[in-house]
Amino acid sequence: MSVNKNIRPFHTVLVANRGEIALRVLRTVRRMGYGTVAVYSEADRHSPHLGAADRAVCIGPAAPAQSYLNIDAILNAARMTGADAIHPGYGFLSENDAFADAVDAAGLVFIGPSGDNIRAMGNKAGAKRLMQAAGMPCIPGYEDQDQSDETFVREAERIGYPIMCKAAAGGGGRGMRLVQQASDLPAALASARSEARTAFGSAELILERAVSTPRHVEIQLLADSHGHVVHLGERDCSVQRRHQKVIEEAPSPAVDAALRQRMGEAAVHSARTLGYIGAGTMEFLLDAEGHFYFMEMNTRLQVEHAVTEAITGLDLVEWQLRVAAGEALAFAQQDIQLQGHAIEVRLTAEDVPAGFLPQTGPVLRWRPPSDHDVRIDSALLEGGEVSPHYDSMVAKLVAHGRNREEARRKLLSAVRHCVLLGLPSNQGFLADGLSDAVFVQGTGVHTGFVAERMGLPPAAPMPSTRTVALAALAVQAATLPCDAQGHLQAPTLAQGQAMGLLQWGEQRWQYRIQPTASDPVTAWQVQCTPQHAESEPISLSFTHVQWLDSARSTLAVECDGLREQVCIARTDTGVHLFHAGRAWAFECPPLHRVAGPEAGSGAVLAPLTARVLQVMVTPGQTVQAGERLLVLEAMKMEHTLTAPFTGVVCELLAQAGGQALKGTLLLQIEAEAA
């Protein structure tokens, strides 16, 4: 394939992305001595990536379509600042062929592959046909132009169930559905089309046979404009939820030197056939017998590129820049040596027990583990917020060790010390995954690991008695005076007794806190009485209670000879705390408040802030348990809400096209009379 793109030296790079992605790219661009330009939406006016660039240009409102996906606005920002090269980062326009073409047409250097390369690989159906022609093994499936349901039903029978229904124009798990039987196919097609249209602007789908318990393994490629192509080994991305990667590592525990060579040679040959230039990734499914099948090619830098950098010692952004400037690769395949092992986790703002629903809201505390030997890529700010307009990933943590166990141990310790308070995250879920016995062993991991080992969705862990008592103490400590060293001061005994209520999910505790005379320090007796029969009352005594900072965010306590620190954020309605390696959020309802609606009340609430995409019922309609009621859309993902039981829709408050805040009542179902 011929390649048509501007390849020449440049002096100033505009990074057409945001947040931690922009920060990561800018770090290398500045190190190499180039001028730097950042762009930002109105919602990102205070983002750290602005300060990492020489200049920054506002390119529009918060909505991505009006800012980070606005090609004209980005090109105008380049003209305003004199930038003569554009790096797209990853996500947004990084795999948009029209953007690459527009950058070239404007006389600028696009730091990535050509528009032709992106076009060739951007559609899964076309990419699969090209790879088959190049001799690449591919999964049996259907990828032709006829998109009728009748054709998909017929082709699915030919392929054999289970099958994967995928968006032809995209990746990242969006527009992807696993279909186990023929009766489920029509609904899967409708849902996948809708999500694909929202995420990628195209409703085209393909079908593929579902491979049983595969591993997701990808090969990192680098290619220059002089005909040199090398691979940098593989990454294993098998730990996934909602078809999106959560934990990645390099090299793969399932790939030996011989398999690495076969996969690498196939990827290099295919890239050379395409006339590919730049960094790219060939993604494969690897079955238990060691057979690999092409899935797609990502014509950009990957989120997980850091693990490859760790084991090769190469800066992939640096080589993107060098290749775009016309330099030849300074190494051959035999020069690439893999050193040690690296593992990465993606920290995301999401409600794991609710099915990994993305979350938005204020960041009350953000304390990444700065004293651990890990790389942290993040643009999160304490006091900022996670916006509903963009992806819910807030940080990447990467550990490198001499071997896999050393890397895993380092990363697990770092994750257990990573504090994010104010909104739910997958921090505890990541720690559980890294410490799972099958993950520790390594070779038994596959793409169904999360469902098999942790549950879909994973159950929420219960807070320990110590955590509950500390939450009650934190509520009281936030209002009491302290001495110059931060030690909590007891009120007079007449005023010293405090009472209140804590709620975590459906669990409630009534607490009583009493300071008691103790020499030489005050002891705080905390009693928590559960309002659910299955739990025992709690009674703990805390001493040496001390705030360690003027902001009252870190509280040190001693109990039963054990001294520990707790990170705390108090709000008007509750208290957030990080204790024993996990974040906890407790509500503090008034003591007189009557218990809220039970799960069986028939109140269907919005599980996240989202747009109402579709309403499938009307007032007065009888619905069956499990029947689809509404479809919400947030962060380019669809979320279907179903009836909790059989009954009648007695109230409908949602309408298609409207917005729903998290916790909003969408509709009410009344159980049918017995």
ABEGO torsion letter per residue (X at the ends): XBBBBBBBBBABBBBBBBEAAAAAAAAAAAAAGBBBBBBBBAAAAABAAAAABABBBBAEBABAAABAABAAAAAAAAAAAGBABBBAEBEEAAABAAAAAAAAAAGBBBBEBBAAAAAAAABAAAAAAAAAAAGBBBBBBBABABABAAAAAAAAAAAEOBBBBBBAABBGGBGBBBBABAAAAAAAAAAAAAAAAAAAGBABBBBBBBBBGBBBBBBBBBBBAAGBBBBAEBBBAABBBGGBBABBBOBBAABBAAAAAAAAAAAAAAAAAAGBBEBBBBBBBBBAAGBBBBABBBBBBBAAAAAAAAAAGBBAAAAAAAAAAGBBBABBAAABBBBEBBBBBBBBBBBAAAGGBBBBEBBABBBBBAABBBBBBBABBBGBBBBAABBABABBBBBBBABAAAAAAAAAAAAAABBBBGBBBAAAAAAAAAABAAAAAGAABBAAAAAAAAEOBBBBBBBBAAAAAAAAAAAAAAABBBBAAGBBBBBBAAAABBBBBBBBEABBBBBBBBBBBBOABBBBBBBBBBABAABBBBBBBBBGBBBABAAGABBBBBBGGBBBBBBBBBBAABBBBBBGGBBBBBBBBBAABBBBBBAAAGBBBBABBBBBABBABBBGBBBBBGBBABBBBBGGBBBBBBBABBBBBABBABBBGBBBBBGBBABBBBBBBX
